[in-house]
Amino acid sequence: MNQKTIDLRSDTVTKPSQAMRQAIAEAEVGDDVFEDDPTVNRLEEMVAEVLGKERALFVPSGTMANEVTIKSWTEPGDEVVLEADSHIYNYEVGAPSVLCGVQLHTLEGKRGVLTVEQILDQVRLQDIHVPPTTLICLENTHNRAGGTIYPIDEIKRIREATKPLGIKMHLDGARLWNATIATGIPLDRYAGYFDSVSVCLSKGLGAPIGSLISGNSDFIQLARRNRKMFGGGMRQVGIIAAAGIYAIENNFNRLIDDHRNAKALAQGLSEIPKISVDLESVQTNIVVIDIKKSGMKVNDLLEKLKEKGVLAVPFGKDQIRCVTHLDVDRGDVYRAIEVFKEVFENP
């Protein structure tokens, strides 16, 4: 009998459960471009409510959510300040410049966190020689930093210092669900410091597709137009929105299991002499593993792990990333640790 493959590449690899598939099959649908898909409308109302915003807008992906937002808050020639390891800067194919005509100003954070002092030092106000800073984008939790949580006190300080300057703030909250479960801080409290927030349904929540943008009514009206411009206007999309509703209602609170499994994985891997794990950075469901002192190449390691039934992804020259999710249980975690030990004991 073939052993189960333990897929730790991302929390995006989750498969819809039978119950979620049933919700999809039974979804009531309409035409979302005409705003008459009742299931989409319900999802948007649900997310707007939990985030404490006036309205929300369903989009196919987190990247589209961020880019529609940037397009809606900026004009070509503006500047957006964000952290150097942010998803928007590293994984969205240069879309801010291509689709929105803005310049990105990246700052080096600590574990993905920028301070208010860093931001204020680099903000550019109106001057004919420079692009004005009109938008700040923060990420919570922070993917490349290892799923770290942005301290809410620092978010508050940034908001209070930049709002009088007329600068908008957007939260890439693809994994904001994880931040709330880890800290107990409600979603709407995080969201309250931002003019717009994006959240993802297809990561830890386990839906097959979809993200949402939230903000005030005027912003969402403009975002809806920009979504159409970017090709994101969808029709009978309630079949997908139904999966999102099911995910929020059934898979949100269980994210704590993923966090506990990530900590168990990190602890077990940290005991292997040839690799390093920053245990303090394992705050949610992401584990970044540094293999530099082993002398092994990242791609070689990934291939050896794959041969033994464990999948991970490269995360830099000397690092790989593992992500726990609803299709990975504690037994899978222990098995993965044993596979890592086997690989490093017999390279």
LINPE-V744519 format. One line per field, one symbol per residue. psi: psi as a letter, one per 30 degrees, with the letter a starting at -180 (. if undefined). Layout:
BEGIN
psi->???
END
This chain:
BEGIN
psi->kkkkkjjgelgfgkkkleeeeeeeegkklajfeghgjeeeeeeeeeeeeffglellkkleleeeeeeeeeeffllkflkkklkfgleeefgghgeeeeffglkkjkkjljhgkkleeeeeffkkakkfflkkjfkkklkjljdffgglkkkfeeeeeeeeffeffgklkkjjheheeeeeeefgklefeefffkflkklkfgcffglflklkklaleeeeeeeeeeeeegggklcigffeeeeeeeeefffefffeeeeeeeeeeeeeeffkeglkkjfffifcgkjkkkgefffkkeeeeeeeeefggkkalkhlegllkkklafgkleeeeeeeeeeeeeeffi.
END
